[in-house]
Amino acid sequence: MLFRRILPWLGVFLFLGLFFFYPLARILGLSLDFAILSVGDFRLTFFVFCFTFYQALLSTLLTLCLGLPAAFLFARFNFRGKSLLRTLTAIPFMLPTVVVAAGFNAWLGPRGWLNLALQNLFHLDSPPIIFVGTLGAILAAHVFYNATIVIRIVGNTLSRLDPRLDQAACSLGASPHQIFWRVTLPILCPSLLAASMLVFLFDFTSFGVILLLGGPQFATLEVEIYYQALTFFNLPLAAWLSLIQLLCTLAFSIVYSRLVTRAAMTVNPRLNLPIRPRIWRQRAFVAIFSLLLFVFFVFPLFSLPFRSLTRLEADRGDRAQAQYGLTMDYYTELFVNRRGSIFYVPPVTALGNSLAYASLTVLLSLALGFPAASALARPGRLERFLDPILLLPLGASAVTLGLGFIVAFGRLLSFPWLVPLAHTIIALPFVIRALQPALASIPDRLRQAAVTLGASPPRVWREVDWPIVRRAVLSAAVFAFTVSLGEFGATALVYRPEYPTLPVAIYRFLSQPGGLNYGQAMAMATILMLVAGAGILAIEKLRLPGAGEF
């Protein structure tokens, strides 16, 4: 009996033990050898940690400044275009980080359409807007990326607040300002703290945004791990930074879990319907803030395809006489090896590699996740004990995971199959969480009735289980595919140069000079955005009703 309960867990824990816990143990062993580290290494660690904490805290505060009013907007009011605007705020969260960074680059970068348009209009020789390579670029991208967390978590609590509390306070003579500070805000605090901690966690572990928009002068723990491992080949220092990163993210994850539990206790099961704005203050708030959200979220998203289809004379070196014109040249160049070099990998090959890695990730994550999700569907004491272990990969950053692969499997890095293995570790917890509710919803009486009628176990699965769980399986598969397609942190450390993925190719082309390289990066980022966007829509359509968002 005990063996039958353990059997579904064997595959997933053998996999995690070999490709997750063993690499992290090697990092732990390497990072605890303090004799290898110098005083300068500890000084660098202190400054990098302080900046990581500072930018994450500042990004979180700015995200709250945008997300909290937006949560009130969506929870309290009905207005034309609300569903579209809400969708626009949610899309960035599921997009790969390189796409978000490329979107801001296409909008406000030195070769972005706004800078080139201003150069053409005022006959300037250099970009008038300095955005990329600044702290403001990092903060703006983080707000763009994580605002939907505050909107969804805080908005859910707002939409379920008991309206009788506000009415009672109003009848006692409280002003709207007093009602907010003394009634609404205390009830919102658990949800607000939970959303803030989750945003802080994502900002603290940010990699792609800072690498592409900030640069080495704004190195966080994630970026410094990348530089120390691949640029300076200082694996002991990289391992030490990874240990600090892992401990911090695990601590933040534990705090977030407790805050989520407290937030769930304050939610009223009754849903309060939003109202149409009536007085002029409500109408002004809805109009102004809707326009602000539309501009902030639409411009980076639409700048990407617009820039990928626009050729400017500035791309060929004449910045002072830039002229616009639609072209497909950047897309056709994805198939061409103009250098004629055997070492050059055309971008279309990188797309093929990404699709192959994503397909393998889907197969591996479903094969490993399905037995574990089946066991969790009918949890006992053993399952409740093992369940939190499956979430541990979420506490480790992708860069830390990639460094663990370098330390543990350094001699095997010539094998390209390490990339889908790393992607599977990242996607596996999400796949299990997507499958578990569907498997738990299968009534035992249906299976028993099928067995009573003489159905064999394979037929019970085909006729009873599969029709119920197929939507969840497809949703989990699309989720794993989308996560793999956009993964950048771990891939940047373990991929082989002849087998790059699409995010790695985008980073390469953005780092190289020349308008043609920049245009191809925009074209690749647009393709990745469209594929990821299609995956997001599929997940939303296939997801079970009532499934959680975070």
JODA-V116157 format. One record per residue. RES is the residue in one letter. SS is DSSP state (H for helix, E for strand, L for the rest). BURIAL is + if it has 16 or more other C-alpha atoms within 10 Angstrom, else -. D_FIRST is the distance of its C-alpha to the first C-alpha in Angstrom with 2 decimals. Layout:
# JODA-V116157
res | ss | burial | d_first
RES | SS | BURIAL | D_FIRST
RES | SS | BURIAL | D_FIRST
This chain:
# JODA-V116157
res | ss | burial | d_first
M | L | - | 0.00
L | H | - | 3.80
F | H | - | 5.43
R | H | - | 5.21
R | H | - | 6.52
I | H | - | 8.84
L | H | - | 10.02
P | H | + | 12.42
W | H | + | 13.97
L | H | - | 14.87
G | H | + | 17.99
V | H | + | 19.45
F | H | + | 19.12
L | H | - | 20.44
F | H | - | 23.24
L | H | + | 24.01
G | H | - | 23.86
L | H | - | 26.36
F | H | + | 28.61
F | H | + | 28.52
F | H | + | 27.63
Y | H | + | 29.35
P | H | + | 32.59
L | H | + | 32.65
A | H | - | 32.23
R | H | + | 35.16
I | H | + | 37.18
L | H | + | 36.44
G | H | - | 37.61
L | H | + | 40.70
S | H | + | 41.64
L | L | - | 41.51
D | L | - | 44.18
F | H | - | 47.05
A | H | - | 49.64
I | H | - | 49.56
L | L | - | 50.39
S | L | - | 53.97
V | H | - | 55.59
G | H | - | 56.29
D | H | - | 52.62
F | H | - | 51.79
R | H | - | 54.77
L | H | - | 53.62
T | H | + | 50.13
F | H | - | 51.70
F | H | - | 53.90
V | H | + | 51.23
F | H | + | 48.80
C | H | - | 51.60
F | H | + | 52.51
T | H | + | 48.90
F | H | + | 48.55
Y | H | - | 52.03
Q | H | + | 51.64
A | H | + | 48.23
L | H | + | 49.72
L | H | - | 52.82
S | H | + | 50.88
T | H | + | 48.72
L | H | + | 51.86
L | H | + | 53.51
T | H | + | 50.44
L | H | + | 50.55
C | H | - | 54.27
L | H | + | 53.62
G | H | + | 50.22
L | H | + | 50.99
P | H | + | 54.09
A | H | + | 52.29
A | H | + | 49.47
F | H | + | 52.18
L | H | + | 53.81
F | H | + | 50.78
A | H | + | 49.46
R | H | + | 52.83
F | E | + | 54.94
N | E | + | 55.06
F | L | + | 57.38
R | L | - | 58.09
G | L | - | 55.93
K | H | - | 53.26
S | H | - | 50.26
L | H | - | 51.75
L | H | + | 52.48
R | H | + | 48.98
T | H | - | 47.54
L | H | + | 49.94
T | H | + | 48.75
A | H | + | 45.08
I | H | + | 45.61
P | H | + | 46.43
F | H | + | 43.11
M | H | + | 41.24
L | L | + | 43.92
P | L | + | 43.68
T | H | + | 45.64
V | H | + | 48.06
V | H | + | 48.99
V | H | + | 49.74
A | H | + | 51.79
A | H | + | 53.57
G | H | + | 54.33
F | H | + | 56.10
N | H | + | 57.80
A | H | + | 59.08
W | H | + | 60.41
L | H | + | 61.83
G | L | + | 61.62
P | L | + | 64.77
R | L | + | 64.53
G | L | + | 63.14
W | H | + | 65.08
L | H | + | 66.37
N | H | + | 67.88
L | H | + | 69.36
A | H | + | 70.79
L | H | + | 72.44
Q | H | + | 73.77
N | H | + | 75.29
L | H | - | 76.69
F | H | - | 78.31
H | L | - | 78.93
L | L | + | 76.89
D | L | - | 76.12
S | L | - | 72.87
P | L | + | 69.99
P | L | - | 71.06
I | L | - | 67.52
I | L | - | 65.62
F | L | + | 61.99
V | L | + | 59.76
G | L | + | 59.51
T | L | - | 59.86
L | H | + | 57.63
G | H | - | 58.47
A | H | + | 56.82
I | H | + | 53.54
L | H | + | 53.68
A | H | + | 54.62
A | H | + | 51.79
H | H | + | 49.24
V | H | + | 50.57
F | H | + | 50.53
Y | H | + | 46.94
N | H | + | 45.42
A | H | + | 47.63
T | H | + | 45.26
I | H | + | 42.63
V | H | + | 45.10
I | H | + | 46.22
R | H | + | 42.77
I | H | + | 41.30
V | H | + | 44.53
G | H | + | 45.67
N | H | + | 42.54
T | H | + | 43.33
L | H | + | 47.00
S | L | + | 46.43
R | L | + | 44.57
L | L | + | 47.00
D | L | + | 48.46
P | H | - | 52.07
R | H | - | 53.28
L | H | - | 53.06
D | H | + | 55.62
Q | H | - | 57.74
A | H | - | 57.83
A | H | + | 58.82
C | H | - | 61.46
S | H | - | 62.91
L | L | - | 63.28
G | L | - | 65.43
A | L | - | 63.00
S | L | - | 63.93
P | H | - | 61.47
H | H | - | 61.42
Q | H | - | 60.55
I | H | + | 57.88
F | H | - | 56.13
W | H | - | 56.28
R | H | - | 55.59
V | H | - | 53.27
T | H | + | 51.64
L | H | - | 51.07
P | H | - | 49.30
I | H | + | 46.79
L | H | + | 46.39
C | H | + | 45.91
P | H | + | 42.07
S | H | + | 41.86
L | H | + | 44.80
L | H | + | 43.31
A | H | + | 39.97
A | H | + | 41.86
S | H | + | 44.12
M | H | + | 41.32
L | H | + | 39.64
V | H | + | 43.04
F | H | + | 43.77
L | H | + | 40.52
F | H | + | 41.40
D | H | + | 44.99
F | H | + | 44.03
T | L | + | 41.96
S | L | + | 44.44
F | L | + | 45.39
G | H | + | 46.87
V | H | + | 49.20
I | H | + | 50.67
L | H | + | 50.97
L | H | + | 52.82
L | H | + | 54.81
G | L | + | 55.28
G | L | + | 55.69
P | H | - | 55.59
Q | H | - | 57.82
F | H | + | 55.02
A | L | + | 52.15
T | L | + | 49.02
L | H | + | 46.13
E | H | + | 44.58
V | H | + | 47.91
E | H | + | 48.87
I | H | + | 45.63
Y | H | + | 46.56
Y | H | + | 50.14
Q | H | + | 49.35
A | H | + | 46.82
L | H | - | 48.77
T | L | - | 52.38
F | L | - | 52.86
F | L | - | 49.98
N | L | - | 49.35
L | H | + | 45.59
P | H | + | 45.51
L | H | + | 47.12
A | H | + | 44.95
A | H | + | 41.82
W | H | + | 43.24
L | H | + | 43.93
S | H | + | 40.43
L | H | + | 38.94
I | H | - | 41.18
Q | H | + | 40.29
L | H | + | 36.54
L | H | - | 36.88
C | H | + | 39.16
T | H | + | 37.02
L | H | + | 33.91
A | H | - | 36.07
F | H | + | 37.52
S | H | + | 34.13
I | H | - | 32.94
V | H | - | 36.23
Y | H | + | 35.93
S | H | - | 32.46
R | H | - | 33.90
L | H | + | 37.00
V | H | + | 35.10
T | H | - | 33.33
R | H | + | 36.78
A | H | + | 38.30
A | H | - | 35.80
M | H | - | 36.78
T | L | + | 40.43
V | L | + | 40.06
N | L | - | 41.50
P | L | - | 39.52
R | L | - | 42.92
L | L | - | 44.42
N | L | - | 48.13
L | L | - | 50.01
P | L | - | 52.33
I | E | - | 56.06
R | E | - | 58.95
P | L | + | 61.10
R | L | - | 64.26
I | L | - | 66.40
W | H | - | 67.90
R | H | - | 65.76
Q | H | - | 62.56
R | H | - | 64.01
A | H | - | 65.19
F | H | - | 61.80
V | H | + | 59.98
A | H | - | 62.57
I | H | - | 62.92
F | H | + | 59.28
S | H | + | 58.21
L | H | - | 60.82
L | H | - | 59.67
L | H | + | 56.03
F | H | + | 57.17
V | H | - | 59.36
F | H | + | 56.89
F | H | + | 53.96
V | H | - | 55.89
F | H | - | 58.25
P | H | + | 55.74
L | H | + | 53.71
F | H | - | 56.76
S | H | + | 58.68
L | H | + | 56.29
P | H | + | 57.00
F | H | + | 60.61
R | H | + | 61.21
S | H | + | 59.51
L | L | + | 61.97
T | E | + | 65.05
R | L | + | 67.30
L | L | + | 69.82
E | H | + | 72.76
A | H | + | 71.39
D | H | + | 68.56
R | H | - | 71.27
G | L | - | 72.82
D | L | - | 75.40
R | H | + | 74.00
A | H | + | 77.29
Q | H | + | 77.61
A | L | + | 74.08
Q | L | + | 73.96
Y | L | + | 71.12
G | L | - | 70.15
L | E | - | 67.12
T | L | - | 65.72
M | L | - | 62.72
D | H | + | 63.68
Y | H | + | 60.80
Y | H | + | 58.31
T | H | - | 60.15
E | H | + | 60.33
L | H | + | 56.54
F | H | - | 56.94
V | L | - | 59.86
N | L | - | 60.14
R | L | - | 63.65
R | L | - | 63.51
G | L | - | 63.05
S | L | - | 60.86
I | L | - | 58.07
F | L | - | 56.26
Y | L | - | 56.46
V | L | + | 53.41
P | L | + | 54.49
P | H | + | 52.61
V | H | + | 51.49
T | H | + | 49.57
A | H | + | 47.84
L | H | + | 46.89
G | H | - | 45.46
N | H | + | 43.47
S | H | + | 42.08
L | H | + | 41.07
A | H | + | 39.38
Y | H | + | 37.50
A | H | + | 36.48
S | H | + | 35.21
L | H | + | 33.06
T | H | + | 31.78
V | H | + | 30.76
L | H | + | 28.85
L | H | + | 27.05
S | H | + | 26.27
L | H | + | 24.92
A | H | - | 22.82
L | H | + | 21.28
G | H | + | 21.38
F | H | + | 19.98
P | H | + | 16.27
A | H | + | 16.62
A | H | + | 18.54
S | H | + | 16.02
A | H | + | 13.34
L | H | + | 16.22
A | H | + | 17.21
R | L | - | 14.58
P | L | - | 14.54
G | L | - | 12.75
R | H | - | 13.82
L | H | - | 12.34
E | H | + | 14.00
R | H | - | 17.15
F | H | - | 17.40
L | H | - | 17.16
D | H | + | 19.34
P | H | - | 22.64
I | H | - | 22.24
L | H | + | 22.59
L | L | + | 25.95
L | H | + | 27.38
P | H | + | 29.11
L | H | + | 31.15
G | H | + | 32.52
A | L | + | 33.86
S | L | + | 36.97
A | H | + | 37.32
V | H | + | 40.15
T | H | + | 38.09
L | H | + | 35.40
G | H | + | 38.15
L | H | + | 39.63
G | H | + | 36.28
F | H | + | 36.20
I | H | + | 39.77
V | H | + | 39.04
A | H | + | 35.80
F | L | - | 36.70
G | H | - | 40.48
R | H | - | 41.01
L | H | - | 38.88
L | L | + | 40.72
S | L | - | 42.71
F | L | - | 39.70
P | L | + | 39.72
W | H | - | 35.96
L | H | + | 35.51
V | H | + | 36.87
P | H | + | 34.17
L | H | + | 31.51
A | H | + | 33.19
H | H | + | 33.49
T | H | + | 29.79
I | H | + | 28.95
I | H | + | 31.39
A | H | + | 30.29
L | H | + | 26.48
P | H | + | 26.14
F | H | + | 28.46
V | H | + | 26.67
I | H | + | 23.32
R | H | + | 25.27
A | H | + | 27.03
L | H | + | 24.00
Q | H | + | 21.80
P | H | + | 24.12
A | H | + | 24.51
L | H | + | 20.83
A | H | + | 20.40
S | L | - | 23.41
I | L | + | 22.03
P | L | - | 21.94
D | H | - | 18.99
R | H | - | 21.73
L | H | - | 23.26
R | H | + | 20.24
Q | H | - | 19.88
A | H | - | 23.64
A | H | + | 23.60
V | H | - | 21.02
T | H | - | 23.19
L | L | - | 26.20
G | L | - | 24.75
A | L | - | 23.85
S | L | - | 21.66
P | H | - | 18.94
P | H | - | 21.63
R | H | - | 24.14
V | H | + | 22.00
W | H | - | 21.76
R | H | - | 25.47
E | H | - | 26.79
V | H | + | 24.70
D | H | + | 22.94
W | H | + | 25.61
P | H | - | 28.61
I | H | + | 27.03
V | H | + | 25.85
R | H | - | 28.64
R | H | + | 30.99
A | H | + | 28.50
V | H | + | 27.73
L | H | + | 31.49
S | H | + | 32.07
A | H | + | 29.53
A | H | + | 31.09
V | H | + | 34.57
F | H | + | 33.65
A | H | + | 32.33
F | H | + | 35.44
T | H | + | 37.79
V | H | + | 36.34
S | H | + | 36.63
L | H | + | 40.09
G | H | + | 41.51
E | L | + | 39.76
F | L | + | 42.49
G | L | + | 41.59
A | L | + | 39.13
T | H | + | 40.84
A | H | + | 44.20
L | H | + | 43.00
V | H | + | 40.98
Y | L | + | 42.71
R | L | + | 45.08
P | H | - | 48.70
E | H | - | 48.91
Y | H | + | 45.79
P | L | + | 46.46
T | L | + | 44.76
L | H | + | 46.78
P | H | + | 46.47
V | H | + | 47.56
A | H | + | 50.47
I | H | + | 51.53
Y | H | + | 51.65
R | H | - | 53.65
F | H | + | 56.20
L | H | + | 56.62
S | H | - | 57.36
Q | L | - | 60.10
P | L | - | 63.66
G | L | - | 65.27
G | H | + | 65.14
L | H | + | 63.62
N | H | + | 60.60
Y | H | + | 60.26
G | H | + | 60.53
Q | H | + | 57.86
A | H | + | 55.52
M | H | + | 56.22
A | H | + | 55.57
M | H | + | 52.21
A | H | + | 51.21
T | H | + | 52.26
I | H | + | 50.11
L | H | + | 47.11
M | H | + | 47.86
L | H | - | 48.12
V | H | + | 44.85
A | H | + | 43.02
G | H | + | 44.78
A | H | - | 43.67
G | H | + | 40.08
I | H | + | 40.51
L | H | - | 41.91
A | H | - | 39.10
I | H | + | 36.46
E | H | - | 38.39
K | H | - | 38.64
L | H | + | 35.03
R | L | + | 33.46
L | L | + | 31.85
P | L | - | 34.20
G | L | - | 33.70
A | L | - | 31.90
G | L | - | 33.00
E | L | - | 35.58
F | L | - | 34.93
